[in-house]
Amino acid sequence: MAASGGDDDASKQDLFHIIKRFGAYVTFKIGDLFSLSFHNLDIRTIGAVAGLAVAIVFTWRLLRSPAGSQRRQQKRQGAASSNPGVSTHSNASVVPSDACLPSDESRAQNVVDEFFQPVKPTLGQIVRQRLSEGRKVTCRLLGVILEESSPEELQNQATVRSSVLEVLLEITKFCDLYLMERVLDDESEKRVLVALEEAGVFTSGGLVKDKVLFSSTENGRSSFVRQLEPDWHIDTNSEIVSQLARFIKYQLHISPYKTERTAANVFSAPSLELFFGSI
């Protein structure tokens, strides 16, 4: 009888730890969901909340089943011991039912462990987190969005980097995005706009041709940025990044080479897509 009481205490303690771990996990997920502002909630986020609620109810019911089975088993054992007419065979038949309890607890533990597996965030969530909920972004085209790296190359062709498209479209969903570049002639402007249009950049609804700006000098691009006052500016020119550090909240310096951090508000990455971890 003492051994049975010890087993009950151990089972209850295990169940308590499972519920405690699950409660901590639910608290973390709810806190993470409500850290996003309500106007940023989308269908996937609402679906995640609904799925989490269903999973909580399912797991709670599953966690109750071992305790309920144990209580029913104890009642059957009490009835058997109070009836002297019950055969030894009947008493033996109780054992296999009781032996099912560990498997029930194991199944509940597996459900909780599966819930504790890290959930991979969506690219949209990563973009918002990395941009610190910034609502306006300015970005250079050469070396970031385009394969070409100099205005001279744009006189011959303009090619949108396919690897950056997914990130670019996610940015347009949450931010007011302006693209800008220095060009040498009107034909270069046309090539850039055609390349962006053929890549589907303007079909997402977040970017229009009027938000693609051109200048004839590097200082002209710097002036665009200061006038627009974005939360983030993305550029490949280290001099412009250094000049703007005092005026812009955050900057991302795109460079294939590892560079020293020039200011606390300046970040660096080999490419825009790598900064958001989409590769």
C-alpha positions in Angstrom: 0.0 0.0 0.0 2.9 2.4 0.9 4.6 1.5 -2.4 1.3 2.4 -4.3 1.2 5.7 -2.5 4.8 6.4 -3.5 4.0 5.6 -7.1 1.0 8.0 -7.0 3.1 10.8 -5.6 5.8 10.2 -8.3 3.2 10.2 -11.1 1.6 13.4 -9.8 5.0 15.0 -9.5 5.8 14.1 -13.1 2.5 15.4 -14.3 3.1 18.6 -12.4 6.4 19.1 -14.1 4.9 18.4 -17.5 2.1 21.0 -16.9 4.6 23.5 -15.5 6.8 23.2 -18.6 3.8 23.4 -20.9 2.5 26.5 -19.0 5.9 28.2 -19.4 5.9 27.4 -23.1 2.3 28.8 -23.6 3.3 32.0 -21.7 6.3 32.5 -23.9 4.3 32.0 -27.2 1.5 34.3 -26.1 4.0 36.9 -25.1 5.7 36.6 -28.4 2.5 36.9 -30.3 1.3 40.0 -28.4 4.7 41.6 -28.8 3.6 42.4 -32.4 1.3 45.4 -32.8 -2.3 44.5 -33.6 -2.3 46.3 -37.0 0.5 43.9 -38.1 -1.5 40.7 -37.5 -2.2 38.8 -40.7 -4.1 35.6 -41.5 -1.1 33.4 -40.7 -0.7 35.0 -37.2 -4.4 34.6 -36.5 -4.3 31.0 -37.6 -1.3 30.4 -35.4 -3.2 31.8 -32.4 -6.2 29.6 -33.2 -4.0 26.5 -33.6 -2.3 27.2 -30.3 -5.6 27.4 -28.5 -6.8 24.1 -30.0 -3.5 22.4 -29.1 -3.8 23.7 -25.5 -7.2 22.2 -25.1 -6.1 18.9 -26.7 -3.0 18.6 -24.6 -4.9 19.5 -21.4 -7.4 16.7 -22.0 -4.7 14.3 -22.9 -2.8 15.1 -19.7 -5.9 14.4 -17.7 -6.4 10.9 -19.1 -3.6 9.2 -17.0 -4.9 10.5 -13.7 -8.5 9.6 -14.6 -7.4 6.1 -15.7 -5.5 5.7 -12.4 -8.5 6.7 -10.3 -10.7 4.3 -12.2 -8.1 1.5 -11.7 -7.9 2.2 -8.0 -11.7 1.9 -7.7 -11.6 -1.4 -9.5 -8.8 -2.7 -7.2 -10.8 -1.5 -4.1 -13.9 -3.3 -5.3 -11.9 -6.5 -5.9 -10.3 -6.5 -2.5 -13.6 -6.0 -0.7 -15.2 -8.9 -2.5 -13.7 -12.2 -1.2 -15.5 -14.1 -4.0 -13.3 -12.6 -6.7 -11.0 -15.2 -8.2 -7.2 -14.9 -8.5 -7.7 -14.7 -12.3 -9.8 -11.6 -11.9 -7.1 -10.0 -9.8 -4.5 -10.8 -12.3 -6.5 -9.3 -15.1 -6.2 -5.9 -13.3 -2.4 -5.8 -13.9 -2.3 -5.4 -17.6 -4.8 -2.4 -17.4 -2.6 -0.8 -14.8 0.5 -1.4 -16.9 -1.0 0.9 -19.6 -0.5 4.0 -17.5 3.2 4.5 -18.3 2.4 4.4 -22.0 -0.4 7.0 -21.5 2.0 9.3 -19.6 4.6 8.7 -22.3 2.2 9.7 -25.0 1.3 12.9 -23.1 5.0 13.6 -22.6 5.6 13.1 -26.3 2.9 15.6 -27.2 4.4 18.2 -24.9 7.9 17.6 -26.1 6.7 18.0 -29.7 5.2 21.3 -28.7 8.5 22.4 -27.3 10.2 22.0 -30.6 11.4 25.4 -31.9 9.0 26.9 -34.4 10.7 28.4 -37.5 9.6 32.0 -38.0 8.3 33.1 -41.4 10.3 35.4 -43.6 7.8 38.1 -42.9 8.3 37.8 -39.2 12.1 37.9 -39.6 11.9 41.0 -41.8 9.8 42.8 -39.2 12.1 41.8 -36.3 15.3 42.7 -38.1 14.0 46.0 -39.2 12.8 46.7 -35.6 9.3 47.4 -36.9 10.7 50.3 -39.1 8.0 51.6 -41.4 10.1 53.5 -44.0 13.1 52.1 -45.9 15.4 53.5 -48.6 17.6 51.2 -50.6 20.3 51.6 -53.3 19.8 49.5 -56.4 23.3 48.7 -57.6 24.9 45.8 -55.8 21.8 45.2 -53.6 18.8 44.7 -55.9 20.6 44.6 -59.2 23.4 42.3 -60.4 25.3 45.3 -61.8 27.6 47.3 -59.5 28.3 50.5 -61.5 26.3 53.1 -63.4 28.4 52.3 -66.5 27.1 48.7 -66.6 23.5 50.1 -66.6 24.2 51.7 -69.9 24.2 48.2 -71.4 21.8 46.1 -69.2 20.0 45.9 -65.9 19.3 42.6 -64.1 17.4 42.0 -60.9 19.0 39.5 -58.6 16.6 36.6 -58.3 17.8 35.7 -54.8 16.7 39.0 -53.4 13.2 39.1 -54.8 11.5 37.3 -51.9 13.0 39.5 -49.3 12.3 42.6 -51.3 8.6 41.8 -51.7 8.3 41.1 -48.0 9.8 44.5 -47.2 7.2 46.1 -49.5 4.4 44.4 -47.5 5.4 46.1 -44.2 7.4 49.2 -45.2 7.2 52.2 -47.3 10.1 51.4 -49.6 12.0 53.7 -51.9 14.7 52.5 -54.4 17.3 54.9 -55.7 20.4 55.0 -57.9 22.8 57.1 -59.7 22.6 56.8 -63.5 24.4 58.4 -66.4 21.6 58.8 -68.9 17.8 58.4 -69.4 18.2 55.1 -71.1 19.7 53.6 -68.0 16.6 54.7 -66.0 14.4 53.0 -68.5 16.4 49.7 -68.3 16.2 49.7 -64.5 12.4 50.3 -64.5 11.8 47.6 -67.2 14.0 45.1 -65.2 12.1 45.8 -62.0 8.7 45.5 -63.8 9.6 42.2 -65.5 10.8 40.8 -62.1 7.3 41.5 -60.7 8.4 44.1 -58.2 5.6 46.5 -59.1 2.8 43.8 -59.0 3.0 43.2 -55.3 1.1 46.5 -54.5 3.7 47.8 -52.1 6.0 49.5 -54.6 5.2 51.9 -57.5 7.5 53.4 -60.2 7.2 56.8 -58.6 9.2 55.4 -55.6 12.2 54.5 -57.8 14.4 57.6 -57.7 17.4 58.5 -59.9 20.1 61.1 -59.6 23.3 62.0 -61.5 25.6 62.1 -58.5 26.2 60.1 -55.3 25.5 63.2 -53.2 22.1 63.3 -55.0 21.3 59.9 -53.5 22.4 61.0 -50.1 20.1 64.0 -50.4 17.2 61.8 -51.3 17.7 59.8 -48.1 18.0 62.8 -45.8 14.8 64.3 -47.3 12.8 61.1 -46.9 14.1 60.5 -43.3 13.7 56.7 -43.4 14.0 54.4 -40.4 16.5 52.3 -42.4 18.8 53.0 -45.3 20.6 50.3 -47.3 23.7 51.1 -49.3 27.0 49.7 -50.6 28.9 53.0 -50.4 30.8 53.2 -47.1 31.3 56.9 -47.4 27.5 57.6 -47.8 26.8 55.2 -44.9 29.3 57.1 -42.7 27.8 60.5 -43.7 24.3 59.5 -43.0 25.0 57.7 -39.7 24.2 60.9 -37.7 20.8 61.4 -39.4 19.3 58.0 -40.1 18.1 55.7 -37.3 19.5 52.5 -38.7 21.6 51.6 -41.7 22.7 48.4 -43.5 26.0 48.4 -45.3 26.1 45.8 -48.0 29.6 44.6 -48.7 31.2 41.3 -49.8 34.0 41.9 -47.4 33.8 42.0 -43.6 34.0 45.5 -42.4 34.4 47.1 -39.0 31.3 48.6 -37.5 31.6 52.3 -37.9 28.7 53.2 -35.6 26.2 51.6 -33.2 23.3 52.1 -35.6 25.2 50.7 -38.7 25.0 47.0 -39.5 26.7 45.1 -42.3 26.0 42.0 -44.4 27.3 40.4 -47.6 23.8 40.7 -49.2 20.3 41.9 -48.3 19.0 38.3 -48.3 21.7 37.1 -46.0 21.0 39.9 -43.5 17.5 38.4 -43.2 18.7 34.8 -43.2 16.6 33.7 -46.2 19.4 31.6 -47.6 
